[in-house]
Amino acid sequence: MGVIPANTQLQTALSVTLGSETQAAHVELSISTSNDTIIRAILIFAEGIFEGESHVVHPSAQHLTGRIRVPISPPKDVPVDLHIKAFVGYKSSVQFHVFELTRQLPRFSMYVLSNPATAPEPVSHVTFTINERVQRVVLWLNQNFLLPEDTEVQSAPFQICFTSLRDSGTLLLNMKPNGEITLRTDDIDLAGDIIQSMASFLAIEDLPVEANFPKYFDHLRKVLVQVDDSHSVHQKLTADMADQSNLIRSMLVQAEDARLMRDM
């Protein structure tokens, strides 16, 4: 009671779900079979996503279907391999066929394509110039983001906009015909990750970048002022300690002189 059709296939799909009042925005992994078989259980092994590095979905007998959806919320922007094992059969099966496959979660999967006309424009940006065709940049986008369909851009200039599922921050990417790329985001870590990813994909070893992050620079100035204040206090305390040490030494000498005078 465990035989399934020989042409049975296990299919996977990744998509972005904006969430609802009861569920936060996330990446959805859909696992389904290609015929009327059902999925009895699935095991997913992935580093840094699930507690204990693994996740098990085991529907009750009343809710067995040929499709299972798993919400995924990667905490960091890193590519992750999802190692999937699925137990496939029929509702009456006692033994199940085990399918094993691996699906990679793109590095920037927690960013959904959005309309640049309605998205708030970040005040921070980085600018750099590359000597690459626009199609290569589009290929990088398709490999690192979850786009509804492959973005087809024939020539520059072009603009593409994303919204973060974590904090609703905006990410704008503009490319001019001369190869100048401007990334607009208020997240300095995200900007660094994108530049690193793009440079690695395009095999660029040296990439001059001009950055402007007013909020971070203002915070840095405040920190430097605090450091200067702390340094001034430290210098004052050091001077006071030196004065007190000299006073103590002087008093010890006077005390010793007074003792000697009494002995005489």
NORHUBEL-V847450 format. One record per residue. N is the residue number from 0. OMEGA is omega in radians with two decimals (* if undefined). Layout:
n->[N/N]
omega->[OMEGA/OMEGA]
This chain:
n->[0/1/2/3/4/5/6/7/8/9/10/11/12/13/14/15/16/17/18/19/20/21/22/23/24/25/26/27/28/29/30/31/32/33/34/35/36/37/38/39/40/41/42/43/44/45/46/47/48/49/50/51/52/53/54/55/56/57/58/59/60/61/62/63/64/65/66/67/68/69/70/71/72/73/74/75/76/77/78/79/80/81/82/83/84/85/86/87/88/89/90/91/92/93/94/95/96/97/98/99/100/101/102/103/104/105/106/107/108/109/110/111/112/113/114/115/116/117/118/119/120/121/122/123/124/125/126/127/128/129/130/131/132/133/134/135/136/137/138/139/140/141/142/143/144/145/146/147/148/149/150/151/152/153/154/155/156/157/158/159/160/161/162/163/164/165/166/167/168/169/170/171/172/173/174/175/176/177/178/179/180/181/182/183/184/185/186/187/188/189/190/191/192/193/194/195/196/197/198/199/200/201/202/203/204/205/206/207/208/209/210/211/212/213/214/215/216/217/218/219/220/221/222/223/224/225/226/227/228/229/230/231/232/233/234/235/236/237/238/239/240/241/242/243/244/245/246/247/248/249/250/251/252/253/254/255/256/257/258/259/260/261/262/263]
omega->[3.13/-3.09/3.08/3.14/-3.08/-3.11/3.13/3.13/3.05/-3.07/3.12/3.09/3.09/3.12/3.14/3.11/-3.06/3.08/-3.11/3.14/-3.08/-3.09/-3.13/3.09/-3.05/2.99/-3.11/3.04/3.13/3.13/-3.08/3.07/-3.04/3.14/-3.05/3.07/-3.14/3.09/-3.10/3.13/3.04/3.04/3.14/3.07/-3.13/-3.08/3.02/-3.12/-3.10/3.05/-3.06/3.09/-3.13/-3.13/-3.11/3.03/-3.07/-3.09/3.07/-3.08/-3.12/-3.06/3.13/3.10/3.11/-3.14/3.06/3.12/-3.09/3.07/-3.13/3.12/3.13/-3.09/-3.10/3.13/3.09/3.07/-3.08/3.05/3.08/3.12/-2.97/2.98/-3.10/3.09/-3.00/3.10/3.06/-3.12/-3.12/-3.07/3.02/3.06/-3.06/3.08/-3.11/3.04/3.09/3.08/3.14/3.11/-3.13/3.04/-3.11/-3.05/-3.08/-3.10/-3.11/3.10/-3.06/3.11/-3.09/-3.10/-3.12/-3.12/-3.10/-3.11/3.08/-3.08/3.12/3.12/-3.11/3.14/2.97/-3.11/3.08/-3.09/3.12/3.11/-3.09/3.06/-3.11/3.14/3.11/3.10/3.11/3.09/3.08/3.11/-3.10/-3.11/-3.03/3.11/3.05/3.14/3.13/3.06/-3.10/3.14/-3.12/3.10/-3.07/-3.09/3.05/0.08/3.02/-3.13/3.09/-3.02/3.09/3.04/-3.13/3.07/-3.10/-3.05/3.13/3.09/-3.10/3.03/3.13/3.09/3.11/3.07/3.14/3.14/-3.13/3.12/3.13/-3.13/3.08/3.05/3.10/3.09/3.10/3.13/-3.08/3.10/3.11/3.12/3.12/3.13/-3.12/3.12/3.12/-3.13/-3.12/3.13/3.11/-3.13/-3.10/3.12/3.10/-3.11/-3.10/-3.07/3.07/-3.09/3.03/-3.06/3.07/3.14/-3.05/-3.10/3.14/-3.13/3.08/3.11/3.12/3.11/3.11/3.12/3.14/3.08/3.10/3.10/3.11/3.12/3.13/3.12/3.12/3.11/3.13/3.12/3.13/3.12/3.12/3.11/3.12/3.12/3.12/3.12/-3.14/3.11/3.10/3.12/3.13/3.12/3.13/3.14/3.09/3.11/3.13/3.13/3.13/3.09/-3.14/3.12/3.13/3.12/3.13/3.14/3.14/*]
